[in-house]
Amino acid sequence: MSGLSATRIALIYPELLGTYGDGGNALVLERRLAWRGLPAEIVPVRAGDPVPADCDIYLLGGGEDEPQVLAAEGMRRTGGVTAAVQRGAVVLAVCAGYQVVGESFPGSDGLLHDGLGLLEIETRRSFGPAGEPVPPRAVGDIVVEPGPALGLPPLFGYENHGGRTRPVAGAGGEALGRVRRGVGDGTAAGTDGRVSGRVVGTYLHGPVLAQNPALADLLLTWVHGGLPALAEPPEIELLRAARARALEVA
């Protein structure tokens, strides 16, 4: 295995997009590769630094409104994530990161800010008519039934967001899945997240890849193709049991 080049996992602006521990997604990917004897390198990209365009996987996490705006401006300015996606890199964007990779999102200044346009979605405080009360913040456990094309079991996580997200008219891609418990995107479609090509956005914290190892492996197969079978540690059996109990009440 020593001759293999390391899978480069970019952790984007962790000091801006790391409010809810989503940086743990990088550790999950690195460990699941290491357990298979595959080398990996976590590449933290600090705010203000150029985003490299040569990584294999890019991770964006949750953050507050003002840091989210700064993160979007920085990524648009350097262009590294967009260039990487154009050559086939994988992106997992969570919560604020999910909004940032879309077309537009609201800031704390009351203005709409441009996203990266990697997903054809838009985020607002509400999609109701002017003057309608803003929906309450979505906070709590969430269970999502993924679309059948992904071949994933139900996804579990925790959400904490005030935005509502929907695809723009004529959007490509598909919803990540249908919400069985929680709010997710918060629209009448009853879905959470978006998948387009190798870009995945979701409101699930957890970190999401720690709670959902099958999703982690799906992202890794997009980089490596087939993966060697992995003997899961005993903790995974405990996780499966907890997931089964949660499904009974979802």
ZADO-1210 file (C-alpha; in nm, 4 decimals, padded with zeros to 6 digits):
<atoms>
<atom x="00.0000" y="00.0000" z="00.0000" code="MET" pos="1"/>
<atom x="00.3000" y="00.2303" z="00.0449" code="SER" pos="2"/>
<atom x="00.3017" y="00.3263" z="-00.3230" code="GLY" pos="3"/>
<atom x="-00.0519" y="00.4655" z="-00.3135" code="LEU" pos="4"/>
<atom x="-00.0961" y="00.8399" z="-00.3076" code="SER" pos="5"/>
<atom x="-00.2872" y="00.9678" z="-00.0061" code="ALA" pos="6"/>
<atom x="-00.6521" y="01.0658" z="-00.0376" code="THR" pos="7"/>
<atom x="-00.6547" y="01.4391" z="00.0387" code="ARG" pos="8"/>
<atom x="-00.9472" y="01.5501" z="00.2574" code="ILE" pos="9"/>
<atom x="-00.9873" y="01.9280" z="00.2694" code="ALA" pos="10"/>
<atom x="-01.1496" y="02.0684" z="00.5835" code="LEU" pos="11"/>
<atom x="-01.2640" y="02.4134" z="00.4746" code="ILE" pos="12"/>
<atom x="-01.2411" y="02.7077" z="00.7154" code="TYR" pos="13"/>
<atom x="-01.2917" y="02.5076" z="01.0377" code="PRO" pos="14"/>
<atom x="-01.2780" y="02.8270" z="01.2471" code="GLU" pos="15"/>
<atom x="-01.5740" y="02.9672" z="01.0483" code="LEU" pos="16"/>
<atom x="-01.7640" y="02.6490" z="00.9609" code="LEU" pos="17"/>
<atom x="-01.6982" y="02.4319" z="01.2640" code="GLY" pos="18"/>
<atom x="-01.9572" y="02.5359" z="01.5198" code="THR" pos="19"/>
<atom x="-02.1182" y="02.1939" z="01.5663" code="TYR" pos="20"/>
<atom x="-01.8216" y="01.9596" z="01.5531" code="GLY" pos="21"/>
<atom x="-01.8591" y="01.8856" z="01.1830" code="ASP" pos="22"/>
<atom x="-01.4807" y="01.8705" z="01.1547" code="GLY" pos="23"/>
<atom x="-01.5223" y="01.5188" z="01.2894" code="GLY" pos="24"/>
<atom x="-01.6351" y="01.4157" z="00.9406" code="ASN" pos="25"/>
<atom x="-01.2740" y="01.4489" z="00.8254" code="ALA" pos="26"/>
<atom x="-01.1560" y="01.2163" z="01.1022" code="LEU" pos="27"/>
<atom x="-01.4205" y="00.9579" z="01.0108" code="VAL" pos="28"/>
<atom x="-01.3115" y="00.9507" z="00.6469" code="LEU" pos="29"/>
<atom x="-00.9442" y="00.9336" z="00.7388" code="GLU" pos="30"/>
<atom x="-01.0040" y="00.6452" z="00.9832" code="ARG" pos="31"/>
<atom x="-01.2230" y="00.4443" z="00.7463" code="ARG" pos="32"/>
<atom x="-00.9501" y="00.4670" z="00.4849" code="LEU" pos="33"/>
<atom x="-00.6749" y="00.3814" z="00.7357" code="ALA" pos="34"/>
<atom x="-00.8674" y="00.0751" z="00.8555" code="TRP" pos="35"/>
<atom x="-00.8565" y="-00.0451" z="00.4964" code="ARG" pos="36"/>
<atom x="-00.4850" y="00.0229" z="00.4647" code="GLY" pos="37"/>
<atom x="-00.5412" y="00.3239" z="00.2418" code="LEU" pos="38"/>
<atom x="-00.3394" y="00.6400" z="00.3127" code="PRO" pos="39"/>
<atom x="-00.5201" y="00.9670" z="00.3743" code="ALA" pos="40"/>
<atom x="-00.4262" y="01.3245" z="00.4596" code="GLU" pos="41"/>
<atom x="-00.6511" y="01.5816" z="00.6280" code="ILE" pos="42"/>
<atom x="-00.5808" y="01.9271" z="00.4846" code="VAL" pos="43"/>
<atom x="-00.7157" y="02.2043" z="00.7087" code="PRO" pos="44"/>
<atom x="-00.7740" y="02.5232" z="00.5078" code="VAL" pos="45"/>
<atom x="-00.7773" y="02.8258" z="00.7358" code="ARG" pos="46"/>
<atom x="-00.9860" y="03.1336" z="00.6624" code="ALA" pos="47"/>
<atom x="-00.7886" y="03.3703" z="00.4419" code="GLY" pos="48"/>
<atom x="-00.5805" y="03.0913" z="00.2882" code="ASP" pos="49"/>
<atom x="-00.6350" y="02.9865" z="-00.0739" code="PRO" pos="50"/>
<atom x="-00.8439" y="02.6724" z="-00.1100" code="VAL" pos="51"/>
<atom x="-00.6407" y="02.4073" z="-00.2935" code="PRO" pos="52"/>
<atom x="-00.8040" y="02.2685" z="-00.6059" code="ALA" pos="53"/>
<atom x="-00.6220" y="01.9327" z="-00.5944" code="ASP" pos="54"/>
<atom x="-00.7912" y="01.7607" z="-00.2992" code="CYS" pos="55"/>
<atom x="-01.0181" y="01.4592" z="-00.3406" code="ASP" pos="56"/>
<atom x="-01.2883" y="01.5427" z="-00.0839" code="ILE" pos="57"/>
<atom x="-01.4010" y="01.8823" z="00.0490" code="TYR" pos="58"/>
<atom x="-01.5868" y="01.9187" z="00.3801" code="LEU" pos="59"/>
<atom x="-01.7883" y="02.2248" z="00.4849" code="LEU" pos="60"/>
<atom x="-01.9594" y="02.2397" z="00.8235" code="GLY" pos="61"/>
<atom x="-02.2033" y="02.4492" z="01.0211" code="GLY" pos="62"/>
<atom x="-02.1497" y="02.8056" z="01.1349" code="GLY" pos="63"/>
<atom x="-02.3138" y="03.1271" z="01.2484" code="GLU" pos="64"/>
<atom x="-02.4513" y="03.3834" z="01.0031" code="ASP" pos="65"/>
<atom x="-02.1577" y="03.6258" z="00.9824" code="GLU" pos="66"/>
<atom x="-01.8857" y="03.3570" z="00.9586" code="PRO" pos="67"/>
<atom x="-02.0988" y="03.1855" z="00.6935" code="GLN" pos="68"/>
<atom x="-02.0944" y="03.5004" z="00.4792" code="VAL" pos="69"/>
<atom x="-01.7163" y="03.5329" z="00.5239" code="LEU" pos="70"/>
<atom x="-01.6703" y="03.1690" z="00.4271" code="ALA" pos="71"/>
<atom x="-01.8757" y="03.2078" z="00.1096" code="ALA" pos="72"/>
<atom x="-01.6833" y="03.5204" z="00.0102" code="GLU" pos="73"/>
<atom x="-01.3509" y="03.3473" z="00.0669" code="GLY" pos="74"/>
<atom x="-01.4427" y="03.0394" z="-00.1346" code="MET" pos="75"/>
<atom x="-01.5809" y="03.2458" z="-00.4210" code="ARG" pos="76"/>
<atom x="-01.2678" y="03.4591" z="-00.4255" code="ARG" pos="77"/>
<atom x="-01.0197" y="03.1709" z="-00.4389" code="THR" pos="78"/>
<atom x="-01.2330" y="02.9427" z="-00.6591" code="GLY" pos="79"/>
<atom x="-01.0613" y="02.6253" z="-00.5405" code="GLY" pos="80"/>
<atom x="-01.3725" y="02.4294" z="-00.4444" code="VAL" pos="81"/>
<atom x="-01.5503" y="02.5113" z="-00.7691" code="THR" pos="82"/>
<atom x="-01.2458" y="02.4123" z="-00.9742" code="ALA" pos="83"/>
<atom x="-01.2143" y="02.0871" z="-00.7810" code="ALA" pos="84"/>
<atom x="-01.5799" y="01.9964" z="-00.8409" code="VAL" pos="85"/>
<atom x="-01.5358" y="02.0610" z="-01.2108" code="GLN" pos="86"/>
<atom x="-01.2634" y="01.7971" z="-01.2210" code="ARG" pos="87"/>
<atom x="-01.4706" y="01.5448" z="-01.0218" code="GLY" pos="88"/>
<atom x="-01.3925" y="01.6042" z="-00.6528" code="ALA" pos="89"/>
<atom x="-01.6412" y="01.5083" z="-00.3808" code="VAL" pos="90"/>
<atom x="-01.8076" y="01.7687" z="-00.1561" code="VAL" pos="91"/>
<atom x="-02.0002" y="01.7138" z="00.1671" code="LEU" pos="92"/>
<atom x="-02.1598" y="02.0366" z="00.2894" code="ALA" pos="93"/>
<atom x="-02.3500" y="02.0491" z="00.6201" code="VAL" pos="94"/>
<atom x="-02.5956" y="02.3132" z="00.7470" code="CYS" pos="95"/>
<atom x="-02.4348" y="02.6548" z="00.6823" code="ALA" pos="96"/>
<atom x="-02.2036" y="02.4778" z="00.4382" code="GLY" pos="97"/>
<atom x="-02.5089" y="02.3337" z="00.2611" code="TYR" pos="98"/>
<atom x="-02.6488" y="02.6842" z="00.2198" code="GLN" pos="99"/>
<atom x="-02.3113" y="02.8191" z="00.1022" code="VAL" pos="100"/>
<atom x="-02.2798" y="02.5684" z="-00.1836" code="VAL" pos="101"/>
<atom x="-02.6232" y="02.6761" z="-00.3105" code="GLY" pos="102"/>
<atom x="-02.7186" y="02.9783" z="-00.5175" code="GLU" pos="103"/>
<atom x="-02.8060" y="03.2222" z="-00.2377" code="SER" pos="104"/>
<atom x="-02.8668" y="03.2465" z="00.1375" code="PHE" pos="105"/>
<atom x="-02.9613" y="03.5182" z="00.3902" code="PRO" pos="106"/>
<atom x="-02.7126" y="03.6876" z="00.6190" code="GLY" pos="107"/>
<atom x="-02.7598" y="03.8486" z="00.9581" code="SER" pos="108"/>
<atom x="-02.7610" y="04.1847" z="00.7751" code="ASP" pos="109"/>
<atom x="-03.0955" y="04.0959" z="00.6179" code="GLY" pos="110"/>
<atom x="-02.9425" y="04.0769" z="00.2708" code="LEU" pos="111"/>
<atom x="-02.9135" y="03.7827" z="00.0347" code="LEU" pos="112"/>
<atom x="-02.5603" y="03.6628" z="-00.0330" code="HIS" pos="113"/>
<atom x="-02.4295" y="03.4641" z="-00.3268" code="ASP" pos="114"/>
<atom x="-02.3262" y="03.1052" z="-00.2717" code="GLY" pos="115"/>
<atom x="-02.0972" y="02.8909" z="-00.4840" code="LEU" pos="116"/>
<atom x="-02.3744" y="02.7583" z="-00.7092" code="GLY" pos="117"/>
<atom x="-02.2604" y="02.3973" z="-00.6782" code="LEU" pos="118"/>
<atom x="-02.6160" y="02.2953" z="-00.5874" code="LEU" pos="119"/>
<atom x="-02.9198" y="02.4535" z="-00.7511" code="GLU" pos="120"/>
<atom x="-03.0872" y="02.5525" z="-00.4260" code="ILE" pos="121"/>
<atom x="-03.1813" y="02.8746" z="-00.2487" code="GLU" pos="122"/>
<atom x="-03.2197" y="02.9409" z="00.1230" code="THR" pos="123"/>
<atom x="-03.4449" y="03.1957" z="00.2927" code="ARG" pos="124"/>
<atom x="-03.5816" y="03.2562" z="00.6433" code="ARG" pos="125"/>
<atom x="-03.9240" y="03.1752" z="00.5024" code="SER" pos="126"/>
<atom x="-04.0796" y="03.1072" z="00.1643" code="PHE" pos="127"/>
<atom x="-04.4170" y="03.2448" z="00.2763" code="GLY" pos="128"/>
<atom x="-04.5666" y="03.5765" z="00.1608" code="PRO" pos="129"/>
<atom x="-04.4270" y="03.9037" z="00.2940" code="ALA" pos="130"/>
<atom x="-04.5399" y="03.9670" z="00.6498" code="GLY" pos="131"/>
<atom x="-04.5944" y="03.6011" z="00.7319" code="GLU" pos="132"/>
<atom x="-04.4253" y="03.4998" z="01.0598" code="PRO" pos="133"/>
<atom x="-04.0833" y="03.3397" z="01.0195" code="VAL" pos="134"/>
<atom x="-04.0996" y="02.9664" z="01.1016" code="PRO" pos="135"/>
<atom x="-03.9422" y="02.8598" z="01.4314" code="PRO" pos="136"/>
<atom x="-03.5838" y="02.7438" z="01.4319" code="ARG" pos="137"/>
<atom x="-03.5418" y="02.3742" z="01.3508" code="ALA" pos="138"/>
<atom x="-03.3705" y="02.2137" z="01.6497" code="VAL" pos="139"/>
<atom x="-03.3638" y="01.8465" z="01.7404" code="GLY" pos="140"/>
<atom x="-03.3114" y="01.4937" z="01.6152" code="ASP" pos="141"/>
<atom x="-03.3703" y="01.4206" z="01.2486" code="ILE" pos="142"/>
<atom x="-03.4168" y="01.0955" z="01.0548" code="VAL" pos="143"/>
<atom x="-03.3984" y="01.0931" z="00.6747" code="VAL" pos="144"/>
<atom x="-03.4924" y="00.8098" z="00.4370" code="GLU" pos="145"/>
<atom x="-03.2453" y="00.8443" z="00.1469" code="PRO" pos="146"/>
<atom x="-03.3492" y="00.8182" z="-00.2153" code="GLY" pos="147"/>
<atom x="-03.3276" y="00.4580" z="-00.3451" code="PRO" pos="148"/>
<atom x="-03.0574" y="00.5428" z="-00.5988" code="ALA" pos="149"/>
<atom x="-02.8103" y="00.6067" z="-00.3170" code="LEU" pos="150"/>
<atom x="-02.8462" y="00.2589" z="-00.1677" code="GLY" pos="151"/>
<atom x="-02.8179" y="00.3884" z="00.1885" code="LEU" pos="152"/>
<atom x="-02.9972" y="00.2948" z="00.5111" code="PRO" pos="153"/>
<atom x="-03.1885" y="00.5658" z="00.7006" code="PRO" pos="154"/>
<atom x="-02.9708" y="00.8606" z="00.7996" code="LEU" pos="155"/>
<atom x="-02.9654" y="00.9950" z="01.1557" code="PHE" pos="156"/>
<atom x="-02.8467" y="01.3277" z="01.2857" code="GLY" pos="157"/>
<atom x="-02.9183" y="01.6485" z="01.4709" code="TYR" pos="158"/>
<atom x="-03.0337" y="01.9739" z="01.3132" code="GLU" pos="159"/>
<atom x="-03.0065" y="02.3327" z="01.4353" code="ASN" pos="160"/>
<atom x="-03.0878" y="02.5934" z="01.1718" code="HIS" pos="161"/>
<atom x="-03.3237" y="02.8803" z="01.0950" code="GLY" pos="162"/>
<atom x="-03.3100" y="02.8634" z="00.7159" code="GLY" pos="163"/>
<atom x="-03.5518" y="02.7009" z="00.4760" code="ARG" pos="164"/>
<atom x="-03.4022" y="02.5558" z="00.1585" code="THR" pos="165"/>
<atom x="-03.5579" y="02.4579" z="-00.1743" code="ARG" pos="166"/>
<atom x="-03.4396" y="02.3779" z="-00.5268" code="PRO" pos="167"/>
<atom x="-03.4530" y="02.6636" z="-00.7742" code="VAL" pos="168"/>
<atom x="-03.6819" y="02.6324" z="-01.0760" code="ALA" pos="169"/>
<atom x="-03.5578" y="02.3680" z="-01.3162" code="GLY" pos="170"/>
<atom x="-03.2909" y="02.2454" z="-01.0756" code="ALA" pos="171"/>
<atom x="-03.0944" y="01.9313" z="-01.1454" code="GLY" pos="172"/>
<atom x="-03.0025" y="01.6745" z="-00.8860" code="GLY" pos="173"/>
<atom x="-03.2244" y="01.5030" z="-00.6309" code="GLU" pos="174"/>
<atom x="-03.3148" y="01.5428" z="-00.2661" code="ALA" pos="175"/>
<atom x="-03.0872" y="01.3510" z="-00.0312" code="LEU" pos="176"/>
<atom x="-03.3980" y="01.1935" z="00.1182" code="GLY" pos="177"/>
<atom x="-03.7395" y="01.2275" z="00.2759" code="ARG" pos="178"/>
<atom x="-03.7644" y="01.3428" z="00.6371" code="VAL" pos="179"/>
<atom x="-03.9218" y="01.0847" z="00.8684" code="ARG" pos="180"/>
<atom x="-03.8578" y="01.2883" z="01.1813" code="ARG" pos="181"/>
<atom x="-03.7535" y="01.6512" z="01.2136" code="GLY" pos="182"/>
<atom x="-03.7645" y="01.9455" z="00.9738" code="VAL" pos="183"/>
<atom x="-03.4818" y="01.9222" z="00.7208" code="GLY" pos="184"/>
<atom x="-03.5238" y="02.1703" z="00.4374" code="ASP" pos="185"/>
<atom x="-03.8521" y="02.2832" z="00.5895" code="GLY" pos="186"/>
<atom x="-04.0579" y="02.2920" z="00.2696" code="THR" pos="187"/>
<atom x="-04.3793" y="02.1210" z="00.1648" code="ALA" pos="188"/>
<atom x="-04.1731" y="01.8557" z="-00.0157" code="ALA" pos="189"/>
<atom x="-04.0732" y="01.7126" z="00.3232" code="GLY" pos="190"/>
<atom x="-03.7144" y="01.6471" z="00.2225" code="THR" pos="191"/>
<atom x="-03.3640" y="01.7141" z="00.3468" code="ASP" pos="192"/>
<atom x="-03.0542" y="01.7881" z="00.1478" code="GLY" pos="193"/>
<atom x="-02.9554" y="01.7728" z="-00.2147" code="ARG" pos="194"/>
<atom x="-02.7294" y="01.5511" z="-00.4246" code="VAL" pos="195"/>
<atom x="-02.5961" y="01.6603" z="-00.7610" code="SER" pos="196"/>
<atom x="-02.3096" y="01.4677" z="-00.9146" code="GLY" pos="197"/>
<atom x="-02.0592" y="01.4224" z="-00.6333" code="ARG" pos="198"/>
<atom x="-02.1828" y="01.7174" z="-00.4275" code="VAL" pos="199"/>
<atom x="-02.3940" y="01.6352" z="-00.1204" code="VAL" pos="200"/>
<atom x="-02.5632" y="01.8916" z="00.1030" code="GLY" pos="201"/>
<atom x="-02.7607" y="01.8233" z="00.4207" code="THR" pos="202"/>
<atom x="-02.8724" y="01.9762" z="00.7502" code="TYR" pos="203"/>
<atom x="-02.7576" y="01.6689" z="00.9479" code="LEU" pos="204"/>
<atom x="-02.4980" y="01.7232" z="01.2192" code="HIS" pos="205"/>
<atom x="-02.3702" y="01.4466" z="01.4388" code="GLY" pos="206"/>
<atom x="-02.1081" y="01.4570" z="01.2893" code="PRO" pos="207"/>
<atom x="-02.3183" y="01.3036" z="01.0142" code="VAL" pos="208"/>
<atom x="-02.0476" y="01.0609" z="00.8968" code="LEU" pos="209"/>
<atom x="-01.9855" y="00.9338" z="01.2505" code="ALA" pos="210"/>
<atom x="-02.3550" y="00.8515" z="01.2878" code="GLN" pos="211"/>
<atom x="-02.3871" y="00.7191" z="00.9334" code="ASN" pos="212"/>
<atom x="-02.0780" y="00.5204" z="00.8268" code="PRO" pos="213"/>
<atom x="-02.2549" y="00.3960" z="00.5134" code="ALA" pos="214"/>
<atom x="-02.2714" y="00.7548" z="00.3892" code="LEU" pos="215"/>
<atom x="-01.9006" y="00.7954" z="00.4619" code="ALA" pos="216"/>
<atom x="-01.8229" y="00.4868" z="00.2561" code="ASP" pos="217"/>
<atom x="-02.0436" y="00.6085" z="-00.0284" code="LEU" pos="218"/>
<atom x="-01.8355" y="00.9266" z="-00.0515" code="LEU" pos="219"/>
<atom x="-01.5175" y="00.7206" z="-00.0454" code="LEU" pos="220"/>
<atom x="-01.6386" y="00.4944" z="-00.3272" code="THR" pos="221"/>
<atom x="-01.6866" y="00.8064" z="-00.5401" code="TRP" pos="222"/>
<atom x="-01.3126" y="00.8606" z="-00.5004" code="VAL" pos="223"/>
<atom x="-01.1814" y="00.5030" z="-00.5034" code="HIS" pos="224"/>
<atom x="-01.4466" y="00.2930" z="-00.6746" code="GLY" pos="225"/>
<atom x="-01.4960" y="-00.0342" z="-00.4873" code="GLY" pos="226"/>
<atom x="-01.3605" y="-00.0463" z="-00.1334" code="LEU" pos="227"/>
<atom x="-01.2249" y="-00.3479" z="00.0567" code="PRO" pos="228"/>
<atom x="-01.4680" y="-00.4914" z="00.3094" code="ALA" pos="229"/>
<atom x="-01.4261" y="-00.3442" z="00.6548" code="LEU" pos="230"/>
<atom x="-01.4547" y="-00.5307" z="00.9845" code="ALA" pos="231"/>
<atom x="-01.6538" y="-00.2848" z="01.1939" code="GLU" pos="232"/>
<atom x="-01.5548" y="-00.2253" z="01.5578" code="PRO" pos="233"/>
<atom x="-01.8035" y="-00.3338" z="01.8296" code="PRO" pos="234"/>
<atom x="-01.9226" y="00.0243" z="01.8713" code="GLU" pos="235"/>
<atom x="-02.0879" y="00.0049" z="01.5300" code="ILE" pos="236"/>
<atom x="-02.3186" y="-00.2725" z="01.6535" code="GLU" pos="237"/>
<atom x="-02.4242" y="-00.0462" z="01.9402" code="LEU" pos="238"/>
<atom x="-02.4869" y="00.2295" z="01.6877" code="LEU" pos="239"/>
<atom x="-02.7014" y="-00.0004" z="01.4746" code="ARG" pos="240"/>
<atom x="-02.9090" y="-00.0975" z="01.7781" code="ALA" pos="241"/>
<atom x="-02.9624" y="00.2668" z="01.8713" code="ALA" pos="242"/>
<atom x="-03.0621" y="00.3450" z="01.5141" code="ARG" pos="243"/>
<atom x="-03.3166" y="00.0612" z="01.5146" code="ALA" pos="244"/>
<atom x="-03.4745" y="00.1950" z="01.8339" code="ARG" pos="245"/>
<atom x="-03.4892" y="00.5436" z="01.6866" code="ALA" pos="246"/>
<atom x="-03.6636" y="00.4143" z="01.3750" code="LEU" pos="247"/>
<atom x="-03.9386" y="00.2680" z="01.5892" code="GLU" pos="248"/>
<atom x="-04.0437" y="00.6172" z="01.6980" code="VAL" pos="249"/>
<atom x="-03.9542" y="00.8110" z="01.3825" code="ALA" pos="250"/>
</atoms>
